[in-house]
Each structure stands twice: as structure tokens, then as C-alpha cells.
Amino acid sequence: YDVNSSIKSAMVTGIFSEALAQETYDADLAGLYWSLSASSSGIHISCSGYSDRLPDLALKLLQDFYLVGQKEENKGNGVASFFKQSYFDSVKDRLVRNFRTYFQSRRADAHAMYYRDMLLSSRDEGLDVSLGVTESTTLESLKEHHRVILENNESEIECLFTGNVSKEQAQEFFSKAASIHQSATQESKIDPSGDETLDAWTPGTLERRLVPGKDVDIHFASQNPDEENGAVLVTYQSRIPGFKGDTISSPASLKRSATMRLLCHMLREPLFDELRTKQQLGYVVSSYYDIGFSSRQDGDEDSSVDSGITTAGPWTTPVEFIVVNVLSKAQDPASVALRIDEFMESFKETLEHMPESEIRHHADALSQKLLKPIQKLGSEANVHFGKIRRYGPEILADGGRDVDLPWESSKSLARAIQSLERVDLMDVWNRVVADNNERSRVTSCVYGKKFPLPESFQGLGSVSTMRRSTVVNNFGDLINLRAQLQQYTGKMPELSKQARGVPEFLSKLRFSKTAWGVAGAALIGAGFLGLSISKKQPKQSGAS
């Protein structure tokens, strides 16, 4: 990860979006919509709408981004570069203001999430560093960055085309999109194989594994001068990787994912009723199931106990969480955290004595929710594209078939939820929440004007036993602690290889750098188009 590349990629996509807004205005009126963004997964173009002209719009956007840019030969044909000073100034000003006012314009619970994510999933060094990079960026440096993005001959294109189109039409579109991509990269003067400064860049997000049995308590003062509320965000991380699909996950992962989801479904109303309605603890009181994804970095030699695969390339591990969020000015955050701890202790007894009929009611309700069809085509496309990009390399790299992708994972989860018993709920609750020696927990507290951060801070107490914890109350220590955490991979030391029941063909899979980047071609059917440009490139000038 390089913050310079990340900021420049965001600015390039922002400038392109502003430059094409007027030109595509008529398409917008006709119900065709598009967006261009940069993320850890690459440059992403999405188009949606109900028109047979949707492929034309997508190809025009792709061609403009690739072939117009700053190329001199296009200027003679009356095609102007989208790198104009006015667009650059607008995008830069907006980004600078966003960094400068991030804390001042957001609530305390947003701050708590920022610090939590800075520890678990962020790669940057904080808003001050990002602001400095943005302020120092010039228009000429963005032009050079755009050139490096497009001319890297190791970049690859992935596409999903879904809706009311035929397989032949989808494949024809992919062929045209790939041709545009190839015409830009074939002129590349960048040779990654001969440049020692190049560092393989792997698309994907990151999650870090908390140390079991050692809670992390984060405490910061709100930087919003008008914020009276404090906030507490308590996050419990599951030690077992989340469920991906029947062919690439163990039965233990399926059972753990089903149990985590059901526990969160059962927890929501009692927690709100106790802390919000009865104790009137906070303005916002909520609990929810959350999931992140951790993509193995290219070149990591590691054995996944979950899938039985030893890989030399990246693949994605789901990471599951139980999250409790309280925004309050009734008590200071440390006291709020203690109240949350007390409730979580008492909920264990609730589970022990809950009638069987109530457990079945929760299981039925959650199963029906998971099986409910997705109503919007765009949402459905995002779900499918996400599965292709996350799990396609693991399955397709060495002989797997597209039918082995986890298209029906929600059905598997629904069946698993229906089969859960009280003993399963109690076991996971103890392991993830109640057992101080086994759980992986981070508590992020932000203090508002009503209850300021104490000058001498001693950390949180516990209602059960005194526990070991790491207390962090300055940003430097947070970054240092982050550096000590390992990436969350598919390792599951609790399970033996013999107990996993891994399919034979998966146990033989190995990944190469080339295989991982294979395009997820448009296979089916003209409502939604998604294009991603993934790349490996230099740290100092690559896109993020």
C-alpha cells in the first residue's frame, strides 16, 4: 500500500467523473447511470439502466478513460484530455476539505469506528498524512500517474455483464472491452520483470487478526468541538474464518457463520430494550453482524487449514464480527462500556433459559430473510461480482468450474441456521464473547464535551474477572500496535486436517500470479455492467 498512489488514483477517477458529467447528461436523463471509482480492488467502472445502449455507454467510458486521457494523437482529432485545471482544482479542493473537516463534521460514533478500522483494516497512516499528500499533488503528477496505471502491461480487466442479454452479446462486449484495454497496455514502456523497484500489487482488502485473550481498549477525545456525546464501539472478532461456499469452506466455518448470524439476530432487540429503553443509556444503541474480507498478499507462502490448500498467491478470507454501538451523553464512555459488558454477561443467562420455541422463531425468521430474493438488479450484480472476484481464483485457477462458485451460499447458511441447537449458540457465545482468555475484542471509546477524556487514564474495568488488556490513547501507539498484528488468513488451528472433509480437487489447487488475475468474463445475460482494472505496479506510482 502506498498513500501517494491511493490519493492520486482517487483524484484521477474524480477528475474523469467531473469531465464526463456534462457529456453523459443526456444518458442520465434517459435512465442510464454510471460511476468510476478507485479502491483496493482496482479501478472500477459500473453502468446500469434499462436500455440496449448500455454497452455503448460502458465502452465509451472505458475508451475515454484509456485512450483519451492526455494522449497527444487524440488532440489532433478534436478529442480533448479530461485533465483540465478546473476539474483538478475542484477535485483537489473537495478532497482537502474532506480530510480537514473529517473529525469536525462527524459524530463521536463515526470517530470510534475510524479508530477501530485504523487498527483492524486500514493501511494508511492517518488523515494528516493523506492531507499532506493531497495538498502536494499537482496536475502533471496526476497525468503521469494515469499513464502508469494504463501502460502497466501486467494489468488485467475483469467484467460482469448481467441482465436481459444473451451469452453471445456479453462475450462480444467483453471482447471489445479487452481490446480497448490491450490497445493501451501493448504500448507499455514499463517492464515489471526487469525492474527491481516494482512490487507486486494484489487487489483486495485487509483485515488483521486480534490476539485472543488480550482485549484492546482504544480511548480518544472527540475532535468535533460541538460534540457533547461520547461513543463506545465494541467489536468481537471470530477466530474461525467465515463461510465462503460449500466447496471451499469447512463444515466448521459454515456452522460458525450460521451461529454468529443467529446470535446477532437474537441480540439486537434485547440489547436495545435494556440499554436504550430501560437504562436510557444512549441516543443511539444498536448491535449487528458485520463481515470484512482479507485478501492474501501475493507471494505469501501459507497453508490454509480451512481449505487444505497451500498457495503461492492470494485468496480471500471472510472475517466475522459481533458489534455493539452506543452514542451517549448520559454517562462517560468507560461507564457505558462497563454497562455493555454487564449486559453481554447477562445475555449468556438469557440464552441458557430461552424457550426452545423462541430459538426456533429466531432461526426461522433469519432463514427466511436470507432466502428472500434480491429485489434490485444492481444489488444482485454486486453480490455476484463480489463472489467472482473474491473466490473465483480459488476455484478456477487450476481446473475448477464456474458452477463451483458459491452462488447458493445463502441457502447453505439458511439450512445451517435451521439446524442449530442451544448448545451451538452457547459454545460460540462463550468463545467469541464471554471467555476472557479466548475472545478477540476491541473497544473503541471517544469522549465528547459532556464527559472529557481523563488526563490520567487507567483503562476499563470488568464485571467478571480482572483481565489483560492493551490500552491505547494516542495515535502513534495505535499505529505501533497495528504493526504487531498479523493479517487474518484462513488458518484455523482449532481444527485438524482430517476433520475438515476438503474436496480432493481443491486440496491440489495452487495459485500463480497469472492465474489469480484471470478475467471473470461476462458469462450471462443489459441491466448492469461492472468493469474492474486490476494491476500490479510500482509502489511509488501504482494505483491503489
C-alpha positions in Angstrom: 0.0 0.0 0.0 1.2 3.5 -0.9 -0.8 6.5 0.3 0.6 8.6 -2.6 -0.8 6.1 -5.2 -4.1 5.8 -3.3 -4.7 9.6 -3.2 -3.7 10.0 -6.9 -6.0 7.2 -8.0 -8.9 8.7 -6.2 -8.2 12.1 -7.8 -7.9 10.7 -11.3 -11.2 9.0 -11.1 -12.8 12.1 -9.6 -11.5 14.3 -12.4 -12.7 11.8 -15.0 -16.2 11.8 -13.4 -16.4 15.6 -13.4 -15.2 15.8 -17.0 -17.7 13.3 -18.4 -20.7 14.5 -16.3 -21.9 17.0 -18.9 -21.2 14.8 -21.8 -23.2 11.9 -20.4 -26.0 14.2 -19.1 -28.5 13.0 -21.8 -27.7 9.4 -20.9 -28.6 10.2 -17.3 -31.9 11.7 -18.4 -32.6 8.5 -20.4 -32.1 6.4 -17.3 -28.5 5.2 -17.9 -26.2 5.7 -14.9 -22.5 5.2 -14.4 -19.8 5.6 -11.9 -16.0 5.4 -11.8 -14.1 4.8 -8.6 -10.8 3.6 -7.2 -10.4 1.0 -4.4 -8.1 -1.6 -3.1 -9.5 -3.9 -5.9 -8.5 -1.6 -8.7 -10.3 1.0 -11.0 -14.0 0.1 -11.1 -16.5 1.3 -13.7 -20.1 0.4 -13.3 -23.1 1.1 -15.6 -26.7 0.4 -15.1 -30.1 1.1 -16.7 -32.8 -0.3 -18.9 -31.6 0.3 -22.5 -29.9 -1.6 -25.2 -27.4 1.3 -25.4 -25.9 0.4 -22.1 -22.9 -1.5 -23.6 -22.2 1.6 -25.9 -22.1 3.8 -22.8 -19.7 1.5 -21.0 -17.4 1.1 -23.9 -17.3 4.9 -24.4 -16.4 5.5 -20.8 -13.7 2.8 -21.0 -12.3 4.2 -24.2 -12.3 7.8 -22.9 -10.5 6.7 -19.7 -8.0 4.6 -21.6 -7.4 6.3 -25.0 -8.3 10.0 -24.5 -6.6 11.0 -21.3 -3.6 13.0 -22.2 -2.6 11.3 -25.5 -1.3 13.8 -28.0 -2.6 11.9 -31.1 -6.1 12.3 -29.9 -5.9 16.1 -29.5 -5.4 16.4 -33.3 -8.8 14.7 -33.8 -10.6 17.2 -31.6 -10.7 14.9 -28.6 -9.6 16.8 -25.5 -7.9 15.5 -22.4 -10.1 15.2 -19.3 -7.1 16.5 -17.3 -8.2 20.2 -17.1 -7.1 22.6 -14.5 -10.6 23.4 -13.5 -11.5 19.8 -12.8 -8.3 19.3 -11.0 -8.8 22.3 -8.7 -12.4 21.2 -7.9 -11.5 17.6 -7.0 -8.4 18.7 -5.0 -10.4 21.3 -3.1 -13.1 18.8 -2.3 -10.7 16.2 -1.1 -8.7 18.6 1.0 -11.8 19.9 2.7 -13.0 16.4 3.4 -9.7 15.5 5.1 -9.6 18.8 7.1 -13.2 18.6 8.3 -13.5 14.8 8.7 -13.5 14.8 12.5 -15.1 18.2 13.0 -18.1 17.3 10.9 -18.9 13.8 12.2 -20.4 12.3 15.3 -18.4 10.5 18.0 -19.5 7.0 16.9 -18.0 7.7 13.5 -14.8 8.6 15.2 -14.9 5.4 17.2 -15.3 3.4 14.0 -12.4 5.3 12.4 -10.0 4.3 15.2 -11.3 0.7 15.2 -10.8 0.4 11.5 -7.4 2.1 11.6 -6.3 -0.8 13.9 -8.0 -3.7 12.1 -8.3 -2.9 8.4 -6.7 0.4 7.3 -3.4 0.6 5.6 -2.8 4.3 5.7 -1.0 6.4 8.3 -3.9 8.7 9.2 -5.7 11.8 7.9 -2.8 14.2 8.4 -0.6 12.1 6.1 -3.4 11.9 3.5 -4.0 15.6 3.7 -0.3 16.3 3.1 -0.2 14.1 0.1 -3.3 15.7 -1.4 -2.0 19.2 -0.9 1.3 18.4 -2.6 -0.3 16.7 -5.6 0.0 18.6 -9.0 -1.9 18.2 -12.2 1.2 17.0 -14.0 1.8 14.3 -11.4 -1.7 13.0 -11.9 -1.2 12.8 -15.7 1.9 10.7 -15.1 0.0 8.6 -12.6 -2.7 8.0 -15.1 -0.1 6.9 -17.7 1.5 4.4 -15.3 -1.9 2.9 -14.5 -2.8 2.3 -18.1 0.5 1.4 -19.5 1.4 -1.3 -17.0 1.4 -4.4 -19.1 0.6 -6.6 -16.1 -2.8 -5.0 -15.6 -5.8 -7.1 -16.3 -9.5 -6.5 -16.9 -12.5 -8.2 -15.2 -16.1 -7.9 -16.4 -19.6 -8.9 -15.3 -22.4 -8.2 -17.7 -25.8 -9.3 -16.4 -29.4 -8.7 -17.2 -31.6 -9.1 -20.3 -28.8 -10.0 -22.7 -27.6 -13.2 -24.3 -24.3 -15.0 -23.6 -23.1 -14.1 -27.1 -23.8 -10.4 -26.5 -22.0 -10.5 -23.2 -19.0 -12.2 -24.7 -18.9 -9.7 -27.6 -18.9 -6.8 -25.1 -16.1 -8.4 -23.1 -14.1 -8.9 -26.3 -14.4 -5.2 -27.2 -13.6 -4.1 -23.7 -10.5 -6.3 -23.6 -9.4 -4.9 -27.0 -9.5 -1.4 -25.6 -7.5 -2.5 -22.6 -5.0 -4.3 -24.8 -4.5 -1.3 -27.1 -3.4 0.8 -24.2 -1.2 -1.7 -22.5 0.6 -3.1 -25.6 2.4 0.2 -25.9 3.7 0.0 -22.4 7.3 1.0 -21.8 7.1 -0.4 -18.3 8.6 -3.8 -17.9 7.9 -5.2 -14.4 10.0 -8.3 -14.9 13.1 -6.2 -15.4 12.6 -3.5 -12.8 13.7 -4.4 -9.3 11.8 -1.4 -7.9 8.5 -2.9 -8.8 6.5 -4.5 -6.1 3.7 -7.0 -6.9 0.4 -5.3 -6.0 -2.5 -7.6 -5.2 -6.1 -6.3 -5.3 -8.2 -6.8 -2.2 -9.0 -5.6 1.3 -7.2 -6.4 4.5 -8.2 -7.5 8.0 -5.9 -8.1 10.9 -6.3 -10.8 13.5 -6.6 -9.7 17.1 -4.7 -11.6 19.7 -7.0 -14.0 21.6 -7.3 -13.4 25.3 -5.9 -9.8 25.1 -8.5 -7.1 24.7 -7.7 -3.8 23.1 -9.2 -0.7 24.6 -8.9 2.5 22.5 -9.6 5.9 24.0 -9.6 9.3 22.2 -11.1 12.7 22.7 -13.6 13.8 20.0 -12.1 16.4 17.7 -15.5 17.8 17.0 -15.7 20.9 19.2 -19.5 20.8 19.2 -19.9 17.1 20.0 -21.3 16.5 23.5 -21.9 12.8 23.1 -19.4 10.1 23.7 -19.3 6.8 21.9 -18.5 3.2 22.5 -18.0 0.7 19.8 -17.4 -2.9 21.0 -16.2 -5.4 18.3 -15.9 -9.1 18.9 -13.9 -10.9 16.2 -14.5 -14.6 15.3 -11.3 -16.7 15.3 -12.7 -19.1 12.7 -12.9 -17.7 9.1 -16.3 -17.0 7.8 -18.2 -19.2 5.4 -17.5 -18.8 1.6 -19.2 -21.7 0.0 -19.7 -25.5 0.3 -16.7 -26.4 -1.9 -14.2 -24.0 -0.4 -15.1 -23.9 3.3 -15.1 -26.4 6.1 -18.2 -27.5 8.0 -16.8 -25.6 11.0 -16.8 -22.3 9.0 -20.4 -22.9 7.9 -21.5 -23.7 11.5 -19.6 -20.7 12.9 -21.0 -18.3 10.4 -24.6 -19.5 10.9 -24.3 -19.2 14.6 -22.7 -15.8 14.5 -25.6 -14.5 12.4 -28.2 -16.1 14.5 -26.7 -14.7 17.8 -26.7 -11.2 16.3 -30.3 -11.6 15.2 -31.3 -12.7 18.8 -29.2 -10.0 20.5 -30.5 -6.9 18.7 -33.9 -6.3 20.4 -32.9 -7.3 24.0 -29.9 -5.1 23.9 -31.8 -2.1 22.6 -34.6 -2.7 25.1 -32.3 -2.9 28.1 -29.7 -0.2 27.3 -31.9 2.3 25.3 -35.4 1.8 26.7 -34.8 0.8 30.3 -31.5 2.3 31.2 -31.8 5.2 28.7 -28.1 4.9 28.3 -27.7 6.5 24.9 -29.2 8.3 22.0 -28.1 5.5 19.6 -28.0 1.9 20.8 -27.5 -0.9 18.3 -25.9 -4.3 17.7 -25.3 -6.0 14.4 -23.5 -8.7 12.5 -20.5 -7.4 10.4 -18.2 -9.0 7.9 -14.9 -8.0 6.4 -12.6 -9.7 3.8 -8.9 -10.2 4.0 -7.1 -10.9 0.7 -3.8 -12.8 1.0 -0.9 -10.8 -0.3 0.8 -12.0 -3.5 3.8 -14.3 -2.7 2.7 -15.3 0.8 3.5 -19.0 1.3 0.9 -20.2 3.7 -1.2 -23.2 4.4 -4.9 -22.7 4.9 -6.4 -25.1 7.4 -9.8 -24.0 6.3 -9.4 -25.3 2.7 -6.4 -27.5 2.9 -4.6 -25.5 0.2 -1.0 -24.3 0.3 -0.9 -21.3 -2.0 1.7 -19.1 -3.5 -0.8 -16.5 -4.4 -3.7 -14.5 -2.9 -7.2 -15.6 -1.9 -9.8 -14.1 0.2 -10.9 -15.0 3.8 -14.2 -13.7 5.3 -13.8 -12.2 8.8 -16.9 -12.0 11.0 -17.8 -9.7 13.9 -20.4 -9.1 16.5 -20.6 -5.3 17.0 -22.3 -3.1 19.7 -22.5 0.6 19.2 -23.7 3.2 21.7 -23.7 7.0 21.3 -24.4 8.7 24.7 -24.1 11.8 26.8 -25.8 10.1 29.9 -22.6 8.6 31.1 -18.9 8.7 30.3 -17.7 6.1 27.7 -15.8 4.0 30.2 -19.0 3.6 32.2 -21.0 2.9 29.1 -18.5 0.2 28.1 -19.0 -1.4 31.5 -22.8 -1.4 31.1 -22.3 -3.1 27.7 -20.1 -5.7 29.4 -22.7 -6.3 32.1 -25.4 -6.8 29.5 -23.3 -9.2 27.5 -22.6 -11.2 30.6 -26.3 -11.4 31.4 -27.3 -12.3 27.9 -25.5 -15.6 28.4 -28.1 -16.5 31.0 -30.8 -15.4 28.6 -29.5 -17.9 26.1 -29.4 -20.6 28.7 -33.0 -20.2 29.7 -34.6 -19.1 26.4 -37.5 -21.3 25.4 -36.8 -23.6 22.5 -39.8 -22.2 20.7 -38.2 -18.7 20.8 -34.9 -20.0 19.4 -36.7 -21.7 16.5 -38.7 -18.5 15.9 -35.4 -16.5 15.5 -33.9 -19.2 13.3 -37.0 -19.3 11.0 -37.1 -15.5 10.7 -33.4 -15.2 9.9 -33.5 -18.1 7.4 -36.4 -16.5 5.6 -34.5 -13.2 5.4 -31.5 -14.9 3.9 -33.6 -16.7 1.3 -35.6 -13.6 0.3 -34.7 -12.8 -3.4 -32.7 -9.7 -4.1 -35.1 -7.1 -5.5 -32.7 -4.8 -7.5 -30.6 -5.9 -10.4 -27.7 -3.7 -9.5 -27.6 -5.2 -6.0 -27.7 -8.7 -7.4 -24.9 -7.9 -9.8 -22.7 -6.5 -7.0 -23.2 -9.7 -5.0 -22.3 -11.9 -7.9 -19.3 -9.8 -9.0 -18.1 -9.9 -5.4 -18.2 -13.7 -5.3 -16.4 -14.0 -8.7 -13.6 -11.7 -7.6 -13.2 -13.0 -4.1 -13.5 -16.7 -4.7 -13.0 -17.2 -8.5 -9.2 -17.5 -8.3 -9.5 -20.2 -5.6 -11.8 -22.3 -7.7 -11.0 -21.6 -11.3 -7.2 -21.3 -11.1 -6.4 -25.0 -11.7 -9.4 -26.8 -13.2 -12.4 -25.8 -11.2 -15.6 -24.9 -12.9 -17.8 -21.8 -12.7 -20.6 -23.9 -11.2 -18.4 -24.5 -8.2 -18.5 -20.8 -7.3 -20.7 -20.2 -4.2 -23.7 -18.9 -6.0 -26.1 -20.5 -3.4 -24.2 -19.8 -0.2 -27.2 -18.1 1.4 -29.2 -21.3 1.0 -26.4 -23.2 2.7 -26.4 -20.7 5.6 -30.2 -20.8 5.9 -30.1 -24.6 6.2 -27.3 -24.5 8.8 -29.2 -21.9 10.8 -32.2 -24.1 10.9 -30.1 -27.0 12.3 -28.5 -25.0 15.2 -29.2 -26.1 18.7 -28.9 -24.2 22.0 -25.6 -25.9 22.7 -24.2 -24.4 19.5 -25.3 -20.9 20.5 -23.8 -21.3 24.0 -20.5 -22.6 22.6 -19.9 -19.7 20.2 -21.1 -17.1 22.7 -18.6 -18.3 25.2 -15.8 -18.5 22.7 -16.4 -15.2 20.9 -17.9 -13.0 23.7 -17.8 -14.4 27.3 -14.4 -16.2 27.7 -11.8 -13.5 28.6 -9.0 -16.0 27.7 -10.3 -16.9 24.3 -12.2 -13.9 22.9 -10.7 -11.3 20.5 -12.2 -7.9 21.3 -11.5 -4.3 20.7 -13.4 -1.5 22.5 -13.2 1.9 20.8 -14.2 4.9 23.1 -14.5 8.5 22.0 -15.1 11.2 24.6 -17.3 14.3 23.9 -17.7 17.6 25.8 -20.0 16.3 28.4 -17.5 13.7 29.7 -14.0 14.6 28.5 -11.2 12.1 28.2 -9.5 11.9 31.7 -5.9 13.1 31.7 -4.8 10.1 33.6 -6.5 7.1 32.1 -6.3 3.6 33.6 -8.5 1.6 31.2 -11.7 -0.2 31.5 -12.9 -2.5 34.3 -14.7 -5.8 34.0 -17.7 -7.2 35.7 -16.3 -10.7 35.9 -12.6 -11.0 36.5 -9.6 -8.7 36.0 -8.4 -9.2 32.5 -5.3 -8.5 30.5 -5.8 -5.6 28.0 -3.9 -3.2 25.9 -4.9 0.4 26.4 -4.3 2.9 23.6 -4.9 6.6 23.9 -2.6 8.2 21.3 -2.4 7.7 17.5 1.3 6.7 17.5 0.6 3.8 19.8 -2.3 2.8 17.7 -0.1 2.5 14.6 2.6 0.7 16.6 0.0 -1.8 17.9 -1.3 -2.3 14.3 2.2 -3.2 13.1 2.3 -6.1 15.6 -1.0 -7.7 14.4 -0.8 -10.4 11.8 -3.0 -10.5 8.8 -6.2 -12.5 9.1 -5.7 -15.6 6.9 -7.6 -18.9 6.6 -5.6 -20.6 9.3 -7.8 -22.5 11.8 -5.6 -24.1 14.5 -8.6 -25.4 16.3 -9.3 -27.9 13.5 -7.3 -30.9 12.3 -6.9 -31.6 8.6 -8.6 -34.9 8.8 -11.8 -33.4 10.3 -12.3 -30.9 7.5 -13.5 -33.0 4.7 -12.0 -30.9 2.0 -12.8 -31.9 -1.6 -9.9 -33.6 -3.3 -9.6 -31.3 -6.3 -9.3 -28.3 -4.0 -6.6 -29.8 -1.9 -4.5 -29.9 -5.1 -5.1 -26.3 -6.1 -2.2 -23.9 -6.3 -2.2 -20.3 -7.4 0.1 -18.4 -9.6 0.3 -14.6 -10.1 -1.0 -15.0 -13.6 -3.9 -17.4 -12.7 -5.2 -15.1 -9.9 -5.6 -12.2 -12.3 -7.6 -14.1 -14.9 -10.6 -12.1 -16.0 -14.0 -13.0 -14.6 -15.6 -12.8 -18.0 -19.2 -11.8 -18.7 -20.9 -15.1 -18.8 -24.6 -14.3 -18.6 -27.0 -12.1 -19.9 -28.5 -5.4 -20.3 -29.2 -4.1 -17.0 -25.8 -3.9 -15.2 -22.2 -3.7 -16.3 -19.2 -3.9 -14.0 -15.6 -3.5 -15.1 -12.5 -3.6 -12.9 -9.0 -2.9 -14.0 -6.6 -4.7 -11.6 -2.9 -4.1 -11.7 0.5 -4.9 -10.3 2.8 -1.9 -10.4 5.4 0.2 -8.6 4.8 1.2 -5.0 5.7 4.8 -5.8 3.4 5.3 -8.8 0.9 2.4 -8.8 -2.8 2.8 -8.3 -4.4 1.6 -5.1 
